[in-house]
Amino acid sequence: MSVVIPGSGKIYAGKTGQGIITFIQNVALGVQAYEAYRRDGWKSPRFLIYGGLFSFFYVGNVWGSALSVHVRRQEFNDKVNEQILFNMQIPIRTVFNQ
């Protein structure tokens, strides 16, 4: 999701604030890079700096979103496993306490 819309993966993972900030940050850097390209061409230092920053933060956003979703999924699975184990122990306790 974050490949298409920056920050959407973080929002999906439940980190809405980080997703919105990431979106704003990537849009701002992308607009700056585009403006530098439009005015000065692709060889200008301004375009290279803003384009490099945009690329760095864009790839970091995709990677961070993937990690956030992985952590969120792992936390969910751990919680479900804990509930299953807890529910399995209750009937066993009632059988042996009689």
Summary of the structure (lengths in Angstrom):
residues: 98
radius of gyration: 22.7
end to end distance: 53.9
largest distance: 83.7
contacts: 268
relative contact order: 0.13
helix: 84%
strand: 0%
